[in-house]
Amino acid sequence: MSFATDLMNNAMLFAFAVVAIAQVLSMVRLVIGPTIGDRILALDTMVVNAIGLIVLLGIVQGSRIYFEVTLIIAMLGFVSTVAYARFVLRGDIIE
């Protein structure tokens, strides 16, 4: 193996580890968050971290389907965060 390949593999392992740690920390905030706002933000952060993990997996495997999946998850994550926040603030989602 060449130096560039080893460097790329190490960078991918490091990126996976960092995003996985961020996901675990978001789960901790979800569980111990003192307010409902903290829990909503933790859920949104978990969606972003999941998107990051899927993108990294797509880069490692060299498949484009993962990038399309992340677009769908990003749209669903945004809509669900807005809907949940509106429900918490107003008590209903649709006016």
N, CA, C and O atoms as a Tinker XYZ file with bonds, in Angstrom:
   380  protein
     1  N      0.835000   -1.189000    0.000000    73     2
     2  CA     0.000000    0.000000    0.000000    64     1     3
     3  C      0.874000    1.243000    0.000000    63     2     4     5
     4  O      1.986000    1.250000    0.527000    81     3
     5  N      0.353000    2.262000   -0.588000    73     3     6
     6  CA     1.101000    3.501000   -0.640000    64     5     7
     7  C      0.769000    4.368000    0.569000    63     6     8     9
     8  O     -0.162000    4.094000    1.326000    81     7
     9  N      1.542000    5.393000    0.716000    73     7    10
    10  CA     1.352000    6.318000    1.831000    64     9    11
    11  C      0.000000    7.015000    1.751000    63    10    12    13
    12  O     -0.660000    7.214000    2.771000    81    11
    13  N     -0.418000    7.388000    0.533000    73    11    14
    14  CA    -1.689000    8.095000    0.348000    64    13    15
    15  C     -2.871000    7.208000    0.721000    63    14    16    17
    16  O     -3.843000    7.691000    1.302000    81    15
    17  N     -2.804000    5.936000    0.402000    73    15    18
    18  CA    -3.887000    5.010000    0.742000    64    17    19
    19  C     -3.981000    4.823000    2.249000    63    18    20    21
    20  O     -5.076000    4.809000    2.810000    81    19
    21  N     -2.829000    4.677000    2.904000    73    19    22
    22  CA    -2.824000    4.545000    4.354000    64    21    23
    23  C     -3.370000    5.798000    5.029000    63    22    24    25
    24  O     -4.110000    5.720000    6.009000    81    23
    25  N     -2.997000    6.936000    4.497000    73    23    26
    26  CA    -3.473000    8.202000    5.052000    64    25    27
    27  C     -4.985000    8.331000    4.892000    63    26    28    29
    28  O     -5.674000    8.783000    5.807000    81    27
    29  N     -5.497000    7.933000    3.730000    73    27    30
    30  CA    -6.942000    8.003000    3.487000    64    29    31
    31  C     -7.698000    7.048000    4.407000    63    30    32    33
    32  O     -8.743000    7.414000    4.944000    81    31
    33  N     -7.194000    5.844000    4.594000    73    31    34
    34  CA    -7.839000    4.886000    5.492000    64    33    35
    35  C     -7.846000    5.392000    6.931000    63    34    36    37
    36  O     -8.852000    5.268000    7.629000    81    35
    37  N     -6.744000    5.954000    7.369000    73    35    38
    38  CA    -6.674000    6.499000    8.717000    64    37    39
    39  C     -7.612000    7.693000    8.889000    63    38    40    41
    40  O     -8.232000    7.853000    9.940000    81    39
    41  N     -7.714000    8.522000    7.864000    73    39    42
    42  CA    -8.617000    9.676000    7.926000    64    41    43
    43  C    -10.069000    9.218000    8.012000    63    42    44    45
    44  O    -10.862000    9.804000    8.751000    81    43
    45  N    -10.421000    8.179000    7.265000    73    43    46
    46  CA   -11.792000    7.655000    7.320000    64    45    47
    47  C    -12.100000    7.036000    8.679000    63    46    48    49
    48  O    -13.188000    7.236000    9.219000    81    47
    49  N    -11.166000    6.298000    9.227000    73    47    50
    50  CA   -11.367000    5.725000   10.556000    64    49    51
    51  C    -11.530000    6.823000   11.607000    63    50    52    53
    52  O    -12.383000    6.727000   12.490000    81    51
    53  N    -10.713000    7.855000   11.504000    73    51    54
    54  CA   -10.816000    8.971000   12.430000    64    53    55
    55  C    -12.165000    9.675000   12.288000    63    54    56    57
    56  O    -12.791000   10.027000   13.288000    81    55
    57  N    -12.612000    9.880000   11.049000    73    55    58
    58  CA   -13.894000   10.549000   10.818000    64    57    59
    59  C    -15.052000    9.716000   11.366000    63    58    60    61
    60  O    -15.957000   10.256000   12.002000    81    59
    61  N    -15.030000    8.410000   11.126000    73    59    62
    62  CA   -16.059000    7.545000   11.686000    64    61    63
    63  C    -16.078000    7.630000   13.207000    63    62    64    65
    64  O    -17.146000    7.714000   13.812000    81    63
    65  N    -14.911000    7.608000   13.821000    73    63    66
    66  CA   -14.826000    7.642000   15.283000    64    65    67
    67  C    -15.366000    8.965000   15.829000    63    66    68    69
    68  O    -16.109000    8.973000   16.811000    81    67
    69  N    -15.002000   10.065000   15.207000    73    67    70
    70  CA   -15.439000   11.375000   15.692000    64    69    71
    71  C    -16.955000   11.529000   15.561000    63    70    72    73
    72  O    -17.608000   12.013000   16.485000    81    71
    73  N    -17.515000   11.123000   14.429000    73    71    74
    74  CA   -18.961000   11.251000   14.242000    64    73    75
    75  C    -19.706000   10.288000   15.163000    63    74    76    77
    76  O    -20.777000   10.623000   15.669000    81    75
    77  N    -19.155000    9.104000   15.384000    73    75    78
    78  CA   -19.791000    8.154000   16.305000    64    77    79
    79  C    -19.780000    8.690000   17.732000    63    78    80    81
    80  O    -20.762000    8.530000   18.457000    81    79
    81  N    -18.695000    9.315000   18.142000    73    79    82
    82  CA   -18.638000    9.925000   19.479000    64    81    83
    83  C    -19.650000   11.065000   19.585000    63    82    84    85
    84  O    -20.308000   11.223000   20.614000    81    83
    85  N    -19.771000   11.853000   18.528000    73    83    86
    86  CA   -20.761000   12.934000   18.529000    64    85    87
    87  C    -22.176000   12.376000   18.634000    63    86    88    89
    88  O    -23.031000   12.969000   19.292000    81    87
    89  N    -22.425000   11.246000   17.990000    73    87    90
    90  CA   -23.749000   10.612000   18.066000    64    89    91
    91  C    -24.039000   10.145000   19.494000    63    90    92    93
    92  O    -25.146000   10.328000   20.000000    81    91
    93  N    -23.050000    9.548000   20.129000    73    91    94
    94  CA   -23.223000    9.084000   21.514000    64    93    95
    95  C    -23.462000   10.269000   22.447000    63    94    96    97
    96  O    -24.317000   10.195000   23.330000    81    95
    97  N    -22.726000   11.347000   22.264000    73    95    98
    98  CA   -22.924000   12.532000   23.104000    64    97    99
    99  C    -24.306000   13.153000   22.886000    63    98   100   101
   100  O    -24.904000   13.686000   23.821000    81    99
   101  N    -24.805000   13.084000   21.664000    73    99   102
   102  CA   -26.164000   13.572000   21.407000    64   101   103
   103  C    -27.195000   12.696000   22.093000    63   102   104   105
   104  O    -28.203000   13.196000   22.593000    81   103
   105  N    -26.950000   11.388000   22.122000    73   103   106
   106  CA   -27.862000   10.490000   22.832000    64   105   107
   107  C    -27.867000   10.792000   24.326000    63   106   108   109
   108  O    -28.911000   10.741000   24.976000    81   107
   109  N    -26.700000   11.105000   24.860000    73   107   110
   110  CA   -26.619000   11.471000   26.274000    64   109   111
   111  C    -27.421000   12.731000   26.528000    63   110   112   113
   112  O    -28.153000   12.800000   27.515000    81   111
   113  N    -27.303000   13.724000   25.669000    73   111   114
   114  CA   -28.071000   14.964000   25.823000    64   113   115
   115  C    -29.562000   14.688000   25.683000    63   114   116   117
   116  O    -30.373000   15.328000   26.352000    81   115
   117  N    -29.926000   13.761000   24.841000    73   115   118
   118  CA   -31.332000   13.401000   24.678000    64   117   119
   119  C    -31.889000   12.814000   25.968000    63   118   120   121
   120  O    -33.024000   13.105000   26.346000    81   119
   121  N    -31.103000   11.996000   26.637000    73   119   122
   122  CA   -31.568000   11.333000   27.853000    64   121   123
   123  C    -31.577000   12.288000   29.051000    63   122   124   125
   124  O    -32.545000   12.312000   29.811000    81   123
   125  N    -30.514000   13.070000   29.226000    73   123   126
   126  CA   -30.409000   13.892000   30.429000    64   125   127
   127  C    -30.753000   15.358000   30.207000    63   126   128   129
   128  O    -30.606000   16.175000   31.115000    81   127
   129  N    -31.210000   15.695000   29.005000    73   127   130
   130  CA   -31.528000   17.090000   28.731000    64   129   131
   131  C    -32.537000   17.637000   29.712000    63   130   132   133
   132  O    -33.607000   17.053000   29.883000    81   131
   133  N    -32.220000   18.751000   30.365000    73   131   134
   134  CA   -33.133000   19.245000   31.399000    64   133   135
   135  C    -34.436000   19.814000   30.835000    63   134   136   137
   136  O    -35.464000   19.788000   31.512000    81   135
   137  N    -34.404000   20.324000   29.609000    73   135   138
   138  CA   -35.629000   20.896000   29.045000    64   137   139
   139  C    -35.991000   20.164000   27.763000    63   138   140   141
   140  O    -35.179000   19.438000   27.188000    81   139
   141  N    -37.225000   20.371000   27.332000    73   139   142
   142  CA   -37.690000   19.741000   26.100000    64   141   143
   143  C    -36.972000   20.332000   24.886000    63   142   144   145
   144  O    -36.791000   19.653000   23.875000    81   143
   145  N    -36.564000   21.599000   24.990000    73   143   146
   146  CA   -35.802000   22.214000   23.893000    64   145   147
   147  C    -34.463000   21.534000   23.676000    63   146   148   149
   148  O    -34.032000   21.348000   22.538000    81   147
   149  N    -33.802000   21.161000   24.771000    73   147   150
   150  CA   -32.546000   20.426000   24.659000    64   149   151
   151  C    -32.751000   19.088000   23.973000    63   150   152   153
   152  O    -31.919000   18.658000   23.173000    81   151
   153  N    -33.852000   18.436000   24.284000    73   151   154
   154  CA   -34.129000   17.135000   23.679000    64   153   155
   155  C    -34.438000   17.269000   22.190000    63   154   156   157
   156  O    -34.037000   16.414000   21.400000    81   155
   157  N    -35.142000   18.321000   21.800000    73   155   158
   158  CA   -35.423000   18.549000   20.376000    64   157   159
   159  C    -34.127000   18.804000   19.616000    63   158   160   161
   160  O    -33.915000   18.253000   18.536000    81   159
   161  N    -33.266000   19.636000   20.182000    73   159   162
   162  CA   -31.984000   19.908000   19.532000    64   161   163
   163  C    -31.104000   18.661000   19.470000    63   162   164   165
   164  O    -30.367000   18.470000   18.503000    81   163
   165  N    -31.177000   17.813000   20.499000    73   163   166
   166  CA   -30.407000   16.575000   20.483000    64   165   167
   167  C    -30.905000   15.651000   19.379000    63   166   168   169
   168  O    -30.101000   15.015000   18.698000    81   167
   169  N    -32.215000   15.568000   19.194000    73   167   170
   170  CA   -32.747000   14.744000   18.109000    64   169   171
   171  C    -32.309000   15.270000   16.739000    63   170   172   173
   172  O    -31.955000   14.493000   15.852000    81   171
   173  N    -32.337000   16.581000   16.579000    73   171   174
   174  CA   -31.907000   17.171000   15.317000    64   173   175
   175  C    -30.414000   16.927000   15.087000    63   174   176   177
   176  O    -29.994000   16.645000   13.965000    81   175
   177  N    -29.628000   17.035000   16.133000    73   175   178
   178  CA   -28.192000   16.760000   16.023000    64   177   179
   179  C    -27.938000   15.296000   15.687000    63   178   180   181
   180  O    -27.014000   14.981000   14.938000    81   179
   181  N    -28.752000   14.407000   16.234000    73   179   182
   182  CA   -28.603000   12.985000   15.927000    64   181   183
   183  C    -28.910000   12.708000   14.457000    63   182   184   185
   184  O    -28.277000   11.849000   13.842000    81   183
   185  N    -29.874000   13.429000   13.894000    73   183   186
   186  CA   -30.168000   13.276000   12.468000    64   185   187
   187  C    -28.975000   13.733000   11.636000    63   186   188   189
   188  O    -28.594000   13.068000   10.672000    81   187
   189  N    -28.393000   14.855000   12.006000    73   187   190
   190  CA   -27.229000   15.363000   11.271000    64   189   191
   191  C    -26.049000   14.389000   11.386000    63   190   192   193
   192  O    -25.346000   14.142000   10.406000    81   191
   193  N    -25.838000   13.839000   12.588000    73   191   194
   194  CA   -24.753000   12.868000   12.759000    64   193   195
   195  C    -25.010000   11.597000   11.958000    63   194   196   197
   196  O    -24.079000   11.025000   11.390000    81   195
   197  N    -26.256000   11.152000   11.906000    73   195   198
   198  CA   -26.586000    9.971000   11.103000    64   197   199
   199  C    -26.317000   10.235000    9.626000    63   198   200   201
   200  O    -25.831000    9.359000    8.911000    81   199
   201  N    -26.634000   11.437000    9.179000    73   199   202
   202  CA   -26.350000   11.804000    7.790000    64   201   203
   203  C    -24.844000   11.762000    7.538000    63   202   204   205
   204  O    -24.395000   11.277000    6.499000    81   203
   205  N    -24.070000   12.272000    8.492000    73   203   206
   206  CA   -22.613000   12.230000    8.351000    64   205   207
   207  C    -22.079000   10.811000    8.283000    63   206   208   209
   208  O    -21.188000   10.525000    7.484000    81   207
   209  N    -22.609000    9.921000    9.106000    73   207   210
   210  CA   -22.165000    8.524000    9.073000    64   209   211
   211  C    -22.510000    7.850000    7.743000    63   210   212   213
   212  O    -21.714000    7.083000    7.200000    81   211
   213  N    -23.700000    8.143000    7.230000    73   211   214
   214  CA   -24.101000    7.539000    5.957000    64   213   215
   215  C    -23.253000    8.075000    4.810000    63   214   216   217
   216  O    -22.889000    7.322000    3.906000    81   215
   217  N    -22.936000    9.363000    4.836000    73   215   218
   218  CA   -22.068000    9.934000    3.796000    64   217   219
   219  C    -20.678000    9.309000    3.859000    63   218   220   221
   220  O    -20.101000    8.978000    2.823000    81   219
   221  N    -20.141000    9.146000    5.058000    73   219   222
   222  CA   -18.839000    8.500000    5.193000    64   221   223
   223  C    -18.874000    7.066000    4.675000    63   222   224   225
   224  O    -17.935000    6.614000    4.021000    81   223
   225  N    -19.952000    6.359000    4.967000    73   223   226
   226  CA   -20.095000    4.996000    4.469000    64   225   227
   227  C    -20.149000    4.980000    2.943000    63   226   228   229
   228  O    -19.571000    4.098000    2.307000    81   227
   229  N    -20.839000    5.951000    2.359000    73   227   230
   230  CA   -20.890000    6.046000    0.900000    64   229   231
   231  C    -19.535000    6.342000    0.290000    63   230   232   233
   232  O    -19.213000    5.835000   -0.785000    81   231
   233  N    -18.737000    7.158000    0.963000    73   231   234
   234  CA   -17.395000    7.457000    0.462000    64   233   235
   235  C    -16.524000    6.212000    0.521000    63   234   236   237
   236  O    -15.799000    5.907000   -0.426000    81   235
   237  N    -16.598000    5.490000    1.643000    73   235   238
   238  CA   -15.759000    4.302000    1.804000    64   237   239
   239  C    -16.137000    3.229000    0.788000    63   238   240   241
   240  O    -15.260000    2.606000    0.190000    81   239
   241  N    -17.438000    3.010000    0.588000    73   239   242
   242  CA   -17.870000    1.959000   -0.321000    64   241   243
   243  C    -17.904000    2.405000   -1.775000    63   242   244   245
   244  O    -17.993000    1.565000   -2.670000    81   243
   245  N    -17.838000    3.675000   -2.025000    73   243   246
   246  CA   -17.819000    4.179000   -3.387000    64   245   247
   247  C    -19.156000    4.061000   -4.096000    63   246   248   249
   248  O    -19.202000    3.918000   -5.318000    81   247
   249  N    -20.233000    4.118000   -3.347000    73   247   250
   250  CA   -21.568000    3.983000   -3.919000    64   249   251
   251  C    -22.302000    5.315000   -3.836000    63   250   252   253
   252  O    -22.202000    6.026000   -2.836000    81   251
   253  N    -23.038000    5.647000   -4.889000    73   251   254
   254  CA   -23.764000    6.915000   -4.918000    64   253   255
   255  C    -25.140000    6.837000   -4.270000    63   254   256   257
   256  O    -25.739000    7.873000   -3.980000    81   255
   257  N    -25.646000    5.648000   -4.041000    73   255   258
   258  CA   -26.988000    5.509000   -3.491000    64   257   259
   259  C    -27.074000    6.082000   -2.082000    63   258   260   261
   260  O    -28.132000    6.565000   -1.677000    81   259
   261  N    -25.990000    6.037000   -1.340000    73   259   262
   262  CA   -25.986000    6.566000    0.016000    64   261   263
   263  C    -26.224000    8.066000    0.044000    63   262   264   265
   264  O    -26.825000    8.580000    0.988000    81   263
   265  N    -25.766000    8.766000   -0.968000    73   263   266
   266  CA   -25.941000   10.212000   -1.013000    64   265   267
   267  C    -27.403000   10.575000   -1.264000    63   266   268   269
   268  O    -27.891000   11.578000   -0.745000    81   267
   269  N    -28.103000    9.764000   -2.057000    73   267   270
   270  CA   -29.527000    9.990000   -2.266000    64   269   271
   271  C    -30.313000    9.698000   -0.993000    63   270   272   273
   272  O    -31.281000   10.388000   -0.674000    81   271
   273  N    -29.887000    8.674000   -0.279000    73   271   274
   274  CA   -30.535000    8.339000    0.992000    64   273   275
   275  C    -30.367000    9.488000    1.984000    63   274   276   277
   276  O    -31.301000    9.817000    2.715000    81   275
   277  N    -29.200000   10.089000    2.012000    73   275   278
   278  CA   -28.975000   11.188000    2.956000    64   277   279
   279  C    -29.844000   12.401000    2.630000    63   278   280   281
   280  O    -30.256000   13.122000    3.539000    81   279
   281  N    -30.125000   12.633000    1.367000    73   279   282
   282  CA   -31.018000   13.739000    1.017000    64   281   283
   283  C    -32.418000   13.505000    1.560000    63   282   284   285
   284  O    -33.047000   14.429000    2.074000    81   283
   285  N    -32.908000   12.280000    1.451000    73   283   286
   286  CA   -34.235000   11.957000    1.963000    64   285   287
   287  C    -34.261000   12.071000    3.486000    63   286   288   289
   288  O    -35.205000   12.620000    4.053000    81   287
   289  N    -33.235000   11.559000    4.140000    73   287   290
   290  CA   -33.177000   11.641000    5.603000    64   289   291
   291  C    -33.081000   13.090000    6.057000    63   290   292   293
   292  O    -33.679000   13.461000    7.067000    81   291
   293  N    -32.339000   13.912000    5.328000    73   291   294
   294  CA   -32.224000   15.328000    5.695000    64   293   295
   295  C    -33.571000   16.031000    5.598000    63   294   296   297
   296  O    -33.924000   16.816000    6.478000    81   295
   297  N    -34.323000   15.758000    4.540000    73   295   298
   298  CA   -35.645000   16.382000    4.408000    64   297   299
   299  C    -36.587000   15.916000    5.507000    63   298   300   301
   300  O    -37.286000   16.729000    6.112000    81   299
   301  N    -36.611000   14.621000    5.768000    73   299   302
   302  CA   -37.478000   14.100000    6.822000    64   301   303
   303  C    -37.060000   14.617000    8.198000    63   302   304   305
   304  O    -37.913000   14.928000    9.029000    81   303
   305  N    -35.763000   14.707000    8.440000    73   303   306
   306  CA   -35.276000   15.209000    9.715000    64   305   307
   307  C    -35.668000   16.655000    9.948000    63   306   308   309
   308  O    -36.063000   17.021000   11.056000    81   307
   309  N    -35.565000   17.480000    8.922000    73   307   310
   310  CA   -35.937000   18.884000    9.052000    64   309   311
   311  C    -37.418000   19.036000    9.332000    63   310   312   313
   312  O    -37.814000   19.772000   10.236000    81   311
   313  N    -38.236000   18.342000    8.557000    73   311   314
   314  CA   -39.687000   18.449000    8.726000    64   313   315
   315  C    -40.115000   17.927000   10.094000    63   314   316   317
   316  O    -40.974000   18.520000   10.745000    81   315
   317  N    -39.522000   16.825000   10.529000    73   315   318
   318  CA   -39.913000   16.274000   11.834000    64   317   319
   319  C    -39.471000   17.184000   12.977000    63   318   320   321
   320  O    -40.187000   17.303000   13.972000    81   319
   321  N    -38.322000   17.823000   12.860000    73   319   322
   322  CA   -37.874000   18.750000   13.900000    64   321   323
   323  C    -38.805000   19.955000   13.987000    63   322   324   325
   324  O    -39.177000   20.376000   15.082000    81   323
   325  N    -39.176000   20.502000   12.855000    73   323   326
   326  CA   -40.083000   21.654000   12.849000    64   325   327
   327  C    -41.450000   21.254000   13.402000    63   326   328   329
   328  O    -42.044000   21.996000   14.184000    81   327
   329  N    -41.946000   20.095000   13.002000    73   327   330
   330  CA   -43.253000   19.645000   13.477000    64   329   331
   331  C    -43.239000   19.406000   14.983000    63   330   332   333
   332  O    -44.179000   19.789000   15.680000    81   331
   333  N    -42.198000   18.786000   15.482000    73   331   334
   334  CA   -42.109000   18.509000   16.912000    64   333   335
   335  C    -41.981000   19.802000   17.721000    63   334   336   337
   336  O    -42.586000   19.942000   18.785000    81   335
   337  N    -41.195000   20.736000   17.209000    73   335   338
   338  CA   -41.043000   22.023000   17.899000    64   337   339
   339  C    -42.368000   22.793000   17.918000    63   338   340   341
   340  O    -42.713000   23.404000   18.929000    81   339
   341  N    -43.099000   22.767000   16.823000    73   339   342
   342  CA   -44.406000   23.437000   16.799000    64   341   343
   343  C    -45.382000   22.774000   17.746000    63   342   344   345
   344  O    -46.175000   23.450000   18.402000    81   343
   345  N    -45.330000   21.452000   17.823000    73   343   346
   346  CA   -46.210000   20.737000   18.741000    64   345   347
   347  C    -45.910000   21.100000   20.186000    63   346   348   349
   348  O    -46.822000   21.293000   20.990000    81   347
   349  N    -44.630000   21.190000   20.510000    73   347   350
   350  CA   -44.250000   21.531000   21.875000    64   349   351
   351  C    -44.647000   22.969000   22.205000    63   350   352   353
   352  O    -45.123000   23.240000   23.307000    81   351
   353  N    -44.457000   23.884000   21.268000    73   351   354
   354  CA   -44.756000   25.295000   21.532000    64   353   355
   355  C    -46.244000   25.614000   21.532000    63   354   356   357
   356  O    -46.717000   26.377000   22.374000    81   355
   357  N    -46.979000   25.037000   20.595000    73   355   358
   358  CA   -48.388000   25.428000   20.413000    64   357   359
   359  C    -49.395000   24.353000   20.815000    63   358   360   361
   360  O    -50.564000   24.661000   21.047000    81   359
   361  N    -48.965000   23.117000   20.898000    73   359   362
   362  CA   -49.883000   22.044000   21.257000    64   361   363
   363  C    -50.539000   21.388000   20.065000    63   362   364   365
   364  O    -51.195000   20.358000   20.218000    81   363
   365  N    -50.379000   21.959000   18.867000    73   363   366
   366  CA   -50.884000   21.325000   17.653000    64   365   367
   367  C    -49.899000   21.587000   16.529000    63   366   368   369
   368  O    -49.107000   22.528000   16.579000    81   367
   369  N    -49.965000   20.743000   15.521000    73   367   370
   370  CA   -49.042000   20.879000   14.403000    64   369   371
   371  C    -49.682000   21.649000   13.269000    63   370   372   373
   372  O    -49.058000   22.529000   12.676000    81   371
   373  N    -50.942000   21.316000   12.964000    73   371   374
   374  CA   -51.662000   21.968000   11.881000    64   373   375
   375  C    -52.656000   22.944000   12.488000    63   374   376   377
   376  O    -53.425000   22.599000   13.386000    81   375
   377  N    -52.624000   24.155000   11.986000    73   375   378
   378  CA   -53.523000   25.178000   12.531000    64   377   379
   379  C    -54.890000   25.095000   11.892000    63   378   380
   380  O    -55.778000   25.879000   12.229000    81   379
